[in-house]
């Protein structure tokens, strides 16, 4: 329980404030068990939504306002982060994971292997702070995804999370508009390795000589053996334990090796950890294989060149006609056209049919469409039983639905349309072209 009368900072506690099970910075998540912290935002202050949280039954609100059920402080942001640091100190093990691609997948498999609590999808600093407050005293390991898109951000995250183990999954072009170069990306992400136990994925190993690596192949410090991948599963062994990962690719298998190694270091039984790995279900949009009369690979949550390459490599392992549906990759700076062309060339080598949509449609596929509705009209007519369709693009999460449709980002709508058409459900509503 999160008791407003037992916090590591000075505060005035309203007599009606009561303990909560959870803490959120998003007033839409406030309820009778979830307290709300009112933080300053880019456009609006969380104080604007305090009454909404109270009306939803929030046990208390962390704010500088004099309102019912207030845990009143001069600075809610400073109080939240002080609370997070204090609670994190009670955790037996904290694993921080970063990388240009594969962070969420690695987080899911490490959390399963360690039987740990893990961060939800939304991994902003306030979200991480709320997570640490909620789970710091749980006596179970914590796994935190630590993504960055600007210089200095990793240092801020490390200061908050204080990971016992730092992991870098990959280093590749991503967020180049702010980070500038791959060398800067490697340096900034490498902050997570400094002064602590560090592990890096096989792709990232060249950037961090001397740091222990995980994956497959003789070059890796901790490696899985006898990897075989079929459309049904990835199979390998680790320290004599056989591992089976349903509907998984090499990316998931490498994440499983990482999880098993950390479980071994933490003194957990490898056989039990391997059994937990078989149950991992990654969130939507992170390489989810959706079988049926034709197979849809939902990898539409986000995209960078290295992530698209991994997805195309996985697509190549499937039987049947292989179709790639690729949209724009964001935040690639001045090199974006060149990088889209490189990805498109790889798609043409790996897939039998290539579709592109949005600003770089022609670079990404032979069948190029300016908007998502136009793409869907062609794709739904073309797809046949036995096909395998990979869908991948960046999200453009802050864009309007109309702009997303025009730019070819946020291709989750394509995944849903394919599923509905395959399964005989009503068509999905697609935003019109601007």
Secondary structure, DSSP 4 states (H G I P E B T S, - for coil): -B-TTS-SS--EE-TT---BSEEES-GGG-BTTEEEE--B-SSSBGGGGHHHHHHTT-S-EEESS--TTEEE-S-HHHHHHHHHHHHHTT-S-EEEEE-SS-HHHHHHHHHHHHT-EE--S---HHHHHHHHHHHTTSSS-EEEE----STTHHHHHHHHH--SEEEE----S-SHHHH-SHHHHHHHHGGGGTTSEEEEETTTGGGSTTS-EEEESTT-SEEEEEEEE-SSEEEEEETTEEEEEET--HHHHHHHHHHHHHHHHTT--HHHHHHHHTT--PPTTSSEEE-SSSEEEE--S---HHHHHHHHHHHHTSSS-EEEEE-PPP--GGGHHHHHHHHHHHHHHH-SEEEEESTTHHHH-SEEESSHHHHHHHHHHH--TT-EEEEE----TTS-HHHHHHHT--THHHHHHHHHHHHTPPPPP-PPP-
